[in-house]
């Protein structure tokens, strides 16, 4: 949707300017000639009071200003009074009459100044590009950012866990704990045997004492043998029994000695050595558990690191897949954006204008109009680049420049056109007169 005809009357410094629009409309002339007012009038007419920049938009000495716009779809008249109040009449090609709400729904964002995009802060430029990419693309980017943050946190926790485990010391000598314990149990059995022999020896010593006592009693009672014969016989029998028991114990001692189990000192030394081996075995088992734990944590840390790197690569691929029309080669970076690998801020002025214009035409859809307020700041190359994009994209360009312009300019001076015959005031092509207060 483009403008075919524009009329601005009694708005700020403009007296009356009527323009039959072309694809490129360069408004040239000295400063304060009304160029900016003409461009502002397009925004005011389409956007309403919310677009007014001046609290008193009507020309000094007049009570009412008027802006008329013809497009292929509708004819619009907006009147402005000295109090900043406006009135709108919109007639569609279907004969219907419409209001501001209809304009807003038809036109969305009304106009776009590519030079303004190029001047935006980097963060705002990136925000606009992300808005253009759409909800699905941005949701996927948020997913990557969330996954990268979570994976980074997990990897950091694993790193702390590794640090808490400390360095893995030199591996101790590996000892079979089962064999050592079995050998120690055998030694314990031998130690019990030694203890048993000691008890038997003590028992035999006690018996021999009792035998000696019995013998002494026999000697003491020799004189009374007859009288004590029965007692002697009893005691002798008891003595024989004790001797038999002593022989039995002696036999047991010999059996134990024959088995070589009575070296108590050697057993203690062997048990001490085995205890030391057991300590070594337990130390190795502790070392091995720590080794396995470190290996598990290191493996997890490494997997998280690979996952983080892949997420970052996928995120970069996603950023390169920014769904903008025209294959502009734009990639959003952590800071700003690049065009075919070159940071936007490092492009030439002409290239920045081209990219800004194409981005703008994607952001601002239906009304195919670019309004450029500060065209005087452009050199010839930048101006030609902007015109080239506008013609390629079939976008109508309105641009204000100072001086004689670039060849086919519309000249303004003191709020009027210079050298151009104007149309009858207040008349739209093919229509009757529209009252100013309608």
C-alpha positions as semicolon CSV with decimal commas, in nm:
position;residue;x (nm);y (nm);z (nm)
1;X;0,000;0,000;0,000
2;X;0,156;0,330;-0,115
3;X;0,059;0,695;-0,130
4;X;-0,060;0,829;-0,465
5;X;-0,134;1,184;-0,361
6;X;-0,050;1,396;-0,056
7;X;-0,189;1,736;0,041
8;X;-0,059;1,929;0,344
9;X;-0,217;2,264;0,424
10;X;-0,163;2,504;0,717
11;X;0,038;2,252;0,917
12;X;0,322;2,409;1,114
13;X;0,525;2,616;0,865
14;X;0,362;2,469;0,551
15;X;0,119;2,690;0,360
16;X;-0,004;2,446;0,102
17;X;0,186;2,162;-0,057
18;X;0,030;1,903;-0,286
19;X;0,236;1,619;-0,425
20;X;0,145;1,348;-0,674
21;X;0,371;1,080;-0,537
22;X;0,623;0,870;-0,728
23;X;0,826;0,568;-0,622
24;X;1,102;0,800;-0,495
25;X;0,994;1,135;-0,352
26;X;1,293;1,349;-0,258
27;X;1,195;1,671;-0,083
28;X;1,479;1,916;-0,138
29;X;1,531;2,276;-0,037
30;X;1,683;2,495;0,232
31;X;1,639;2,441;0,603
32;X;1,296;2,533;0,749
33;X;1,130;2,497;0,410
34;X;0,869;2,245;0,532
35;X;1,032;1,916;0,427
36;X;1,020;1,758;0,775
37;X;0,662;1,880;0,828
38;X;0,553;1,706;0,506
39;X;0,704;1,378;0,625
40;X;0,559;1,423;0,974
41;X;0,220;1,492;0,822
42;X;0,212;1,145;0,670
43;X;0,263;0,991;1,016
44;X;0,012;1,228;1,176
45;X;-0,254;1,165;0,914
46;X;-0,226;0,788;0,938
47;X;-0,139;0,749;1,306
48;X;-0,360;1,014;1,462
49;X;-0,304;1,229;1,769
50;X;-0,067;0,978;1,920
51;X;0,182;1,060;1,648
52;X;0,175;1,437;1,693
53;X;0,510;1,573;1,797
54;X;0,406;1,939;1,827
55;X;0,138;2,054;2,074
56;X;0,041;2,332;1,825
57;X;0,057;2,171;1,481
58;X;-0,150;2,438;1,300
59;X;0,026;2,716;1,109
60;X;0,048;3,045;1,300
61;X;-0,248;3,268;1,226
62;X;-0,469;2,979;1,108
63;X;-0,731;2,789;1,310
64;X;-0,721;2,463;1,122
65;X;-0,478;2,246;0,932
66;X;-0,554;1,975;0,682
67;X;-0,382;1,662;0,553
68;X;-0,515;1,450;0,266
69;X;-0,377;1,116;0,155
70;X;-0,489;0,906;-0,139
71;X;-0,383;0,541;-0,171
72;X;-0,502;0,267;-0,403
73;X;-0,730;0,143;-0,122
74;X;-0,869;0,451;0,049
75;X;-0,887;0,831;0,065
76;X;-0,812;1,002;0,394
77;X;-0,868;1,354;0,528
78;X;-0,741;1,454;0,872
79;X;-0,804;1,803;1,010
80;X;-0,610;1,952;1,300
81;X;-0,713;2,250;1,515
82;X;-0,497;2,488;1,712
83;X;-0,565;2,295;2,034
84;X;-0,410;1,980;1,894
85;X;-0,746;1,807;1,839
86;X;-0,793;1,609;1,519
87;X;-1,081;1,479;1,309
88;X;-1,056;1,194;1,063
89;X;-1,253;1,088;0,755
90;X;-1,154;0,770;0,569
91;X;-1,340;0,654;0,260
92;X;-1,261;0,313;0,117
93;X;-1,280;0,218;-0,248
94;X;-1,582;0,010;-0,151
95;X;-1,765;0,330;-0,052
96;X;-1,744;0,255;0,320
97;X;-1,633;0,506;0,584
98;X;-1,377;0,406;0,841
99;X;-1,197;0,541;1,146
100;X;-0,863;0,524;1,329
101;X;-0,923;0,173;1,455
102;X;-0,954;0,051;1,100
103;X;-0,637;0,232;0,999
104;X;-0,447;0,076;1,285
105;X;-0,564;-0,273;1,197
106;X;-0,483;-0,224;0,828
107;X;-0,149;-0,059;0,858
108;X;0,007;-0,193;1,179
109;X;0,334;0,000;1,210
110;X;0,285;0,280;0,965
111;X;0,620;0,387;0,829
112;X;0,983;0,300;0,863
113;X;1,296;0,509;0,860
114;X;1,593;0,280;0,781
115;X;1,838;0,541;0,900
116;X;1,665;0,531;1,238
117;X;1,721;0,154;1,264
118;X;2,088;0,204;1,186
119;X;2,108;0,455;1,473
120;X;1,928;0,238;1,725
121;X;2,132;0,100;2,015
122;X;2,264;-0,245;1,945
123;X;2,033;-0,406;2,201
124;X;1,726;-0,253;2,036
125;X;1,838;-0,367;1,692
126;X;1,876;-0,723;1,818
127;X;1,537;-0,702;1,991
128;X;1,375;-0,595;1,663
129;X;1,543;-0,879;1,472
130;X;1,429;-1,131;1,731
131;X;1,075;-0,996;1,712
132;X;1,090;-1,041;1,337
133;X;1,209;-1,402;1,376
134;X;0,881;-1,501;1,537
135;X;0,770;-1,679;1,852
136;X;0,883;-2,028;1,752
137;X;1,237;-1,917;1,671
138;X;1,265;-1,718;1,995
139;X;1,123;-2,003;2,203
140;X;1,387;-2,233;2,058
141;X;1,657;-1,977;2,137
142;X;1,525;-1,954;2,495
143;X;1,539;-2,334;2,513
144;X;1,906;-2,334;2,406
145;X;1,990;-2,056;2,654
146;X;1,812;-2,243;2,936
147;X;1,981;-2,573;2,851
148;X;2,323;-2,406;2,830
149;X;2,270;-2,239;3,169
150;X;2,154;-2,564;3,332
151;X;2,434;-2,769;3,178
152;X;2,692;-2,508;3,277
153;X;2,563;-2,519;3,638
154;X;2,573;-2,902;3,639
155;X;2,926;-2,903;3,504
156;X;3,033;-2,645;3,763
157;X;2,889;-2,863;4,043
158;X;3,079;-3,165;3,909
159;X;3,395;-2,955;3,902
160;X;3,342;-2,863;4,267
161;X;3,280;-3,230;4,347
162;X;3,608;-3,324;4,179
163;X;3,788;-3,054;4,374
164;X;3,633;-3,184;4,698
165;X;3,758;-3,536;4,623
166;X;4,113;-3,405;4,609
167;X;4,402;-3,549;4,414
168;X;4,423;-3,927;4,375
169;X;4,736;-4,044;4,566
170;X;4,980;-4,305;4,436
171;X;4,820;-4,648;4,421
172;X;4,924;-4,862;4,724
173;X;5,032;-5,228;4,691
174;X;4,731;-5,438;4,607
175;X;4,665;-5,713;4,867
176;X;4,404;-5,991;4,848
177;X;4,207;-5,916;5,162
178;X;4,030;-6,254;5,154
179;X;4,354;-6,456;5,152
180;X;4,505;-6,242;5,427
181;X;4,197;-6,286;5,644
182;X;4,199;-6,664;5,589
183;X;4,567;-6,685;5,687
184;X;4,500;-6,475;5,994
185;X;4,215;-6,708;6,095
186;X;4,456;-7,006;6,071
187;X;4,703;-6,825;6,294
188;X;4,426;-6,748;6,541
189;X;4,349;-7,122;6,556
190;X;4,717;-7,192;6,631
191;X;4,714;-6,920;6,895
192;X;4,414;-7,087;7,056
193;X;4,604;-7,418;7,053
194;X;4,902;-7,256;7,226
195;X;4,671;-7,108;7,486
196;X;4,517;-7,450;7,539
197;X;4,861;-7,610;7,589
198;X;4,948;-7,346;7,845
199;X;4,633;-7,424;8,035
200;X;4,710;-7,798;8,016
201;X;5,060;-7,738;8,146
202;X;4,924;-7,542;8,435
203;X;4,677;-7,819;8,501
204;X;4,957;-8,081;8,490
205;X;5,168;-7,874;8,730
206;X;4,877;-7,862;8,970
207;X;4,833;-8,235;8,940
208;X;5,200;-8,299;9,008
209;X;5,179;-8,082;9,317
210;X;4,893;-8,288;9,436
211;X;5,089;-8,608;9,354
212;X;5,379;-8,479;9,563
213;X;5,146;-8,400;9,847
214;X;5,001;-8,750;9,825
215;X;5,350;-8,901;9,828
216;X;5,441;-8,700;10,134
217;X;5,130;-8,809;10,304
218;X;5,218;-9,171;10,221
219;X;5,564;-9,122;10,374
220;X;5,416;-8,960;10,680
221;X;5,180;-9,249;10,727
222;X;5,432;-9,533;10,684
223;X;5,419;-9,603;11,059
224;X;5,048;-9,640;11,048
225;X;5,026;-9,850;10,733
226;X;4,825;-10,117;10,892
227;X;4,596;-9,879;11,056
228;X;4,567;-9,670;10,751
229;X;4,587;-9,941;10,487
230;X;4,249;-9,876;10,353
231;X;4,329;-9,508;10,335
232;X;4,660;-9,582;10,164
233;X;4,489;-9,806;9,914
234;X;4,235;-9,537;9,846
235;X;4,499;-9,271;9,813
236;X;4,712;-9,497;9,595
237;X;4,418;-9,556;9,371
238;X;4,355;-9,185;9,354
239;X;4,724;-9,130;9,288
240;X;4,722;-9,378;9,003
241;X;4,422;-9,212;8,858
242;X;4,592;-8,877;8,878
243;X;4,907;-9,017;8,720
244;X;4,698;-9,161;8,441
245;X;4,541;-8,824;8,387
246;X;4,883;-8,662;8,392
247;X;5,007;-8,911;8,132
248;X;4,711;-8,828;7,920
249;X;4,786;-8,458;7,947
250;X;5,154;-8,524;7,868
251;X;5,048;-8,715;7,563
252;X;4,838;-8,421;7,456
253;X;5,136;-8,190;7,507
254;X;5,353;-8,414;7,295
255;X;5,091;-8,422;7,024
256;X;5,071;-8,043;7,017
257;X;5,451;-8,015;7,017
258;X;5,470;-8,267;6,735
259;X;5,246;-8,043;6,526
260;X;5,483;-7,748;6,578
261;X;5,213;-7,520;6,719
262;X;5,389;-7,397;7,029
263;X;5,601;-7,111;6,882
264;X;5,401;-6,829;7,046
265;X;5,653;-6,559;6,955
266;X;5,654;-6,660;6,590
267;X;5,275;-6,666;6,579
268;X;5,254;-6,314;6,722
269;X;5,503;-6,188;6,466
270;X;5,313;-6,351;6,183
271;X;4,983;-6,211;6,309
272;X;5,135;-5,862;6,331
273;X;5,255;-5,896;5,971
274;X;4,912;-6,013;5,862
275;X;4,748;-5,723;6,045
276;X;4,974;-5,490;5,852
277;X;4,876;-5,661;5,529
278;X;4,510;-5,623;5,621
279;X;4,564;-5,250;5,675
280;X;4,729;-5,235;5,332
281;X;4,442;-5,423;5,173
282;X;4,189;-5,187;5,327
283;X;4,395;-4,887;5,217
284;X;4,398;-5,020;4,860
285;X;4,023;-5,080;4,870
286;X;3,969;-4,721;4,991
287;X;4,200;-4,593;4,717
288;X;4,016;-4,800;4,455
289;X;3,676;-4,671;4,572
290;X;3,804;-4,314;4,546
291;X;3,950;-4,390;4,202
292;X;3,618;-4,524;4,080
293;X;3,433;-4,226;4,228
294;X;3,672;-3,981;4,059
295;X;3,643;-4,166;3,729
296;X;3,262;-4,148;3,749
297;X;3,268;-3,777;3,832
298;X;3,529;-3,705;3,563
299;X;3,322;-3,896;3,309
300;X;3,010;-3,702;3,406
301;X;3,204;-3,374;3,395
302;X;3,341;-3,459;3,051
303;X;2,999;-3,556;2,918
304;X;2,850;-3,231;3,049
305;X;3,135;-3,038;2,886
306;X;3,068;-3,207;2,550
307;X;2,695;-3,145;2,594
308;X;2,763;-2,778;2,671
309;X;2,984;-2,742;2,364
310;X;2,721;-2,907;2,143
311;X;2,447;-2,684;2,285
312;X;2,659;-2,379;2,209
313;X;2,722;-2,502;1,853
314;X;2,350;-2,574;1,807
315;X;2,267;-2,229;1,944
316;X;2,508;-2,069;1,695
317;X;2,346;-2,269;1,414
318;X;2,007;-2,153;1,534
319;X;2,121;-1,791;1,539
320;X;2,247;-1,832;1,181
321;X;1,904;-1,963;1,085
322;X;1,732;-1,633;1,167
323;X;1,423;-1,649;0,941
324;X;1,448;-1,313;0,766
325;X;1,334;-1,268;0,406
326;X;1,575;-1,201;0,123
327;X;1,857;-1,420;0,254
328;X;2,026;-1,125;0,420
329;X;2,282;-1,346;0,595
330;X;2,206;-1,192;0,936
331;X;2,327;-1,375;1,244
332;X;2,249;-1,255;1,596
333;X;2,558;-1,250;1,818
334;X;2,594;-1,225;2,194
335;X;2,656;-0,856;2,131
336;X;2,484;-0,711;1,826
337;X;2,453;-0,895;1,494
338;X;2,656;-0,963;1,183
339;X;2,579;-0,966;0,811
340;X;2,748;-1,248;0,622
341;X;3,006;-1,271;0,896
342;X;3,082;-0,898;0,919
343;X;2,961;-0,706;1,229
344;X;2,688;-0,460;1,133
345;X;2,878;-0,167;1,283
346;X;3,174;-0,240;1,052
347;X;2,970;-0,223;0,729
348;X;2,988;0,081;0,505
349;X;2,719;0,345;0,537
350;X;2,550;0,227;0,218
351;X;2,549;-0,136;0,329
352;X;2,407;-0,045;0,669
353;X;2,126;0,152;0,500
354;X;2,051;-0,140;0,265
355;X;2,033;-0,389;0,550
356;X;1,834;-0,151;0,770
357;X;1,584;-0,088;0,490
358;X;1,530;-0,456;0,420
359;X;1,493;-0,536;0,788
360;X;1,248;-0,249;0,822
361;X;1,040;-0,368;0,531
362;X;1,009;-0,701;0,709
363;X;0,920;-0,540;1,041
364;X;0,665;-0,294;0,903
365;X;0,441;-0,479;0,670
366;X;0,144;-0,339;0,481
367;X;0,211;0,030;0,423
368;X;0,510;0,011;0,190
369;X;0,651;0,352;0,276
370;X;0,989;0,463;0,406
371;X;1,015;0,809;0,559
372;X;1,372;0,937;0,592
373;X;1,400;1,261;0,788
374;X;1,774;1,323;0,779
375;X;1,861;1,256;0,418
376;X;2,091;1,556;0,421
377;X;2,335;1,349;0,627
378;X;2,370;1,093;0,345
379;X;2,642;1,104;0,086
380;X;2,571;1,011;-0,274
381;X;2,659;0,643;-0,228
382;X;2,429;0,601;0,073
383;X;2,145;0,783;-0,103
384;X;2,179;0,567;-0,414
385;X;2,191;0,252;-0,199
386;X;1,866;0,350;-0,032
387;X;1,695;0,427;-0,362
388;X;1,818;0,095;-0,502
389;X;1,663;-0,101;-0,216
390;X;1,337;0,090;-0,235
391;X;1,300;0,016;-0,606
392;X;1,400;-0,349;-0,569
393;X;1,150;-0,401;-0,289
394;X;0,879;-0,183;-0,449
395;X;0,867;0,043;-0,146
396;X;0,777;0,410;-0,180
397;X;1,055;0,636;-0,053
398;X;1,001;0,981;0,100
399;X;1,325;1,153;0,190
400;X;1,417;1,505;0,297
401;X;1,748;1,654;0,181
402;X;1,908;1,997;0,199
403;X;2,010;2,176;-0,119
404;X;1,933;2,089;-0,478
405;X;1,874;1,719;-0,426
406;X;1,988;1,429;-0,641
407;X;1,834;1,499;-0,982
408;X;1,457;1,450;-0,964
409;X;1,371;1,626;-0,639
410;X;1,057;1,810;-0,530
411;X;1,170;2,158;-0,423
412;X;1,018;2,334;-0,123
413;X;1,075;2,684;0,003
414;X;0,898;2,878;0,279
415;X;0,632;2,609;0,318
416;X;0,539;2,587;-0,050
417;X;0,636;2,397;-0,362
418;X;0,867;2,577;-0,602
419;X;0,797;2,554;-0,977
420;X;0,507;2,305;-0,942
421;X;0,146;2,381;-1,027
422;X;-0,079;2,279;-0,737
423;X;-0,426;2,132;-0,739
424;X;-0,748;2,291;-0,612
425;X;-0,751;2,312;-0,235
426;X;-0,958;2,048;-0,053
427;X;-1,040;1,829;-0,357
428;X;-0,945;1,465;-0,390
429;X;-0,899;1,322;-0,737
430;X;-1,223;1,172;-0,862
431;X;-1,417;1,299;-0,558
432;X;-1,618;1,602;-0,459
433;X;-1,506;1,854;-0,203
434;X;-1,462;1,715;0,151
435;X;-1,553;1,971;0,422
436;X;-1,267;2,056;0,653
437;X;-1,473;1,998;0,967
438;X;-1,604;1,656;0,859
